[in-house]
Amino acid sequence: MAERPIWTPAAKPCNFEGIGMCFYEAGEFREPKRGEFYLSGAIVEAWRAPNPYPLGSRYRIVRPTHRAVQKTYWAEGEKVEDHGRVA
């Protein structure tokens, strides 16, 4: 029986070709099979392996788990001193 790869969750999302920003799990380091996603690039992105031919290099194989949503929110900061208040 072949061993199943261990998938490790990533802390930060990356851009997946055709999907957008996603969190992902990283698996094996090998040549990707067609249709699988792999990490590559100076600014790392997840690319889908092309259909008709092998890439000829080894990459980190990944799979998207959740879409990443960027949120902006307000948080309470430093207390403002009461300067120049007119009574």
QUIWOKA-V261703 format. One record per helix or strand of 2 or more residues. SS is the DSSP state (~ for helix, > for strand). FROM is the first residue (numbers start at 1). TO is the last residue. Records with the same first field share a line. If there is no record, write none. Layout:
SS: FROM-TO  FROM-TO
This chain:
>: 8-9  14-16  20-30  37-40  45-48  59-67
